[in-house]
Amino acid sequence: MKISIINGSPKSGKSTSALLIDYLIPMLLGNEIHIHHLNMETGDHCQLSAMTDSDVLLFVFPLYVDALPSHLLRLLMALEKQNFQKKKPIVYCIVNNGFYEGKQNDLAIEQIKIWCHRTHLTWGQAIGIGAGEMLPYIASVPLGHGPNKNLGHALTLLTQNIKAGKGGEDLFISPHYPKWLWKMNASMFFWYPRAKANGLKRKALYQQADYTTL
Ligand SMILES: Cc1cc2nc3c(=O)[nH]c(=O)nc-3n(C[C@H](O)[C@H](O)[C@H](O)COP(=O)(O)O)c2cc1C
């Protein structure tokens, strides 16, 4: 089975989407896998014909403002024009977001479903993953264990369905890790050091804009 995996993160280096794809590859072993990177370096030079000639399209991307990153939207519009005359791939997606709750990704998943409907492709299944920025920090923890327990379970279900050519219920997950601890770690090890590096005090992070004067 020919599977096209589209990395929709614009980051050219490490990204959570790239990490998720690394997890998927061994789980999809035995299939012909093509990975397409839509990042800032490759721009729009992705192989549309290879994608339309696939049995499966798997979009892996970050949530941007409750929706799709704009370069992914551009790709979807270009793919739509290809008409998918040779094959009708089944479409799956994995969306990761910054907030803790994976449910935040449901609107972006709906957008991919609408695109499927427009292009007359079959919808498969989606996973919405919360606290995406945390995943690279726990990459040494095996899938299915500790904070990666929920992720391992969701990726197993998705890849089983892909291999069986089946659809499934959309899955929304967060790391198997308390939200309060995630929030504290994010502040201590990510946001505060980043504020300091940019010459800001901690309290500047809690300031709210006054839109009433606009
Ligand atoms: C422009 C922009 C918009 C974003 N919008 C959201 C959002 O609406 N909700 C959210 O939870 N995270 C949002 N994020 C956070 C990303 O979804 C998050 O950092 C994700 O883990 C990045 O994945 P990647 O490393 O695969 O690119 C946004 C990030 C950027 C840069």
The ligand as a Gaussian input file, in Angstrom:
#p B3LYP/6-31G(d) Opt

LIG

0 1
 C        0.901000      31.050000      14.366000
 C        0.588000      30.023000      15.424000
 C       -0.737000      29.796000      15.790000
 C       -1.045000      28.847000      16.787000
 N       -2.350000      28.667000      17.136000
 C       -2.649000      27.771000      18.125000
 C       -4.008000      27.591000      18.553000
 O       -4.963000      28.195000      18.036000
 N       -4.246000      26.731000      19.563000
 C       -3.239000      26.005000      20.169000
 O       -3.524000      25.219000      21.079000
 N       -1.950000      26.128000      19.750000
 C       -1.632000      26.988000      18.759000
 N       -0.321000      27.133000      18.343000
 C        0.714000      26.266000      18.920000
 C        1.104000      25.111000      17.972000
 O       -0.024000      24.392000      17.541000
 C        2.040000      24.168000      18.765000
 O        3.185000      24.897000      19.137000
 C        2.439000      22.900000      18.030000
 O        2.963000      21.978000      18.978000
 C        3.512000      23.131000      16.945000
 O        3.673000      21.912000      16.225000
 P        4.904000      21.647000      15.224000
 O        6.152000      21.586000      16.100000
 O        4.595000      20.343000      14.588000
 O        4.985000      22.777000      14.248000
 C       -0.005000      28.086000      17.382000
 C        1.336000      28.319000      16.994000
 C        1.614000      29.278000      16.038000
 C        3.065000      29.518000      15.649000

